[in-house]
Amino acid sequence: GSGNIALSFTIKADESDGRRLAGSNGSNLSAFDELLAVADALAESAQSGTLDAGYEVEALEIQKPPDACGVSGGDGTSCLDICNVTNGDNSTCSDVCGVPFGDNSSCAPPNASTFTT
């Protein structure tokens, strides 16, 4: 053969013992964030030449999982509506006038044509 070695990494969260990676602020990372952190660390090691696989690695492909919005390695914010709802339609925080975070005062006052029969 050509001497090429194919590498395949499966990164999976193991929550059986309750251990979690700590975030920079000391909080525990979610399983999704932990997977992204492992993928980033793996990519950084490969790019800087410090990935020690025991043999020369000619190529490494890392695919990050999609977030709630379907963006590979995303942070889940690209599809938030103004109310902070994933794939929302801005209705959960809108007043009766349809104004997000409104106080119902922006609706046009009723007039005679409002109540036509």
Salt bridges, closest charged atoms under 4 A:
GLU15 OE2 - ARG20 NH1 3.97
ASP17 OD2 - ARG19 NE 2.40
GLU34 OE1 - ARG20 NH2 2.82
ASP40 OD1 - LYS64 NZ 2.30
